[in-house]
Amino acid sequence: CADFVASKQMQNIRMELRGKAVVLMGKNTMIRKALEMGHLAHPDAGMDVLRSNIRGNIGFIFATNCQLDDIREVLTKHVRDSAAKSGQVAKANLSLPAGPTGMDPSQTAFFQALNIGTKIVKGQIELVSEFPILKQGERVSPSSAILLSKLGIRPFSYGMEVEQ
């Protein structure tokens, strides 16, 4: 699966797999059409099963001179952290820890908008208690996304995954 993978990530993966494997990405309709044509030409090859599994942004990696574990290792090495964007679905729960935030007192409005208890200590905002800001399966609110970016928290990570 290759959702939200940047083109630079793809380029780095292809460069590292060069000589070991071939990375093939394309439009799903084109891949389905090619697999359908391949199935008509070679009905015993099982391309119809492969075609039925195409969902989402996918690609193929054909190992030529390596094992599947080598490919998995390269793909996990090229995972990038990403900031939360408004409207994204949270993949995991995230809580802001109690303690200093490093933000100056003029920015307390962000915390008040989310009903987060704060106090000002030594010229910076400090959270009174731990606060759950993201819940798994729920969408990220615009104010939560702005607050997380101001705090420098990047809760999402994206990379290619081997599914089969």
Disulfide bonds with the S-S distance in Angstrom:
none
